[in-house]
Amino acid sequence: MSNELDCLLTVDEAAERLGTGVRFVRRLVAERRIAFVKVGRHVRIADSALTAYIEAHTVQPARRGRPSYRRAA
């Protein structure tokens, strides 16, 4: 983690950044699939934790060669 203060996002802000609904983010928290901070009864997600989640779940495109159009035997 960097020396700078990490911005804490609300569940609503995290959902907006992911482009998902609030229920999805709450499920990530409930299943402990994303790091979060409890501030009293409030849940906050660090910007760096959200970035790490996005990077960990980014799927790179598959590299393909030319398609083979050989006749089946």
C-alpha positions, -999 to 999 in steps of 0.1 A, spaced: 0 0 0 13 34 -8 22 61 17 -7 83 5 -41 79 21 -61 54 2 -96 67 -7 -124 47 9 -154 41 -12 -190 34 -1 -207 3 -14 -227 25 -38 -195 41 -51 -178 7 -56 -209 -6 -74 -209 24 -97 -172 20 -105 -176 -17 -113 -207 -10 -133 -228 -34 -112 -256 -33 -87 -251 -27 -50 -262 -63 -43 -232 -77 -62 -207 -56 -41 -225 -66 -9 -222 -102 -19 -185 -98 -26 -181 -84 10 -203 -111 26 -183 -139 8 -150 -122 17 -140 -120 -19 -129 -84 -17 -110 -66 11 -130 -41 30 -129 -19 61 -156 -17 88 -161 18 101 -185 12 129 -214 -4 112 -205 10 78 -186 -9 51 -160 9 31 -138 -5 3 -104 10 -3 -98 22 -39 -66 1 -40 -86 -30 -30 -111 -24 -57 -84 -19 -83 -67 -51 -71 -100 -70 -75 -105 -56 -110 -69 -66 -120 -72 -101 -105 -104 -108 -124 -94 -93 -158 -93 -119 -185 -69 -114 -213 -80 -123 -248 -69 -156 -262 -44 -156 -289 -55 -176 -319 -38 -186 -350 -54 -188 -384 -85 -210 -384 -81 -244 -400 -107 -251 -427 -95 -287 -434 -121 -312 -443 -132 -336 -416 -122 -372 -421 
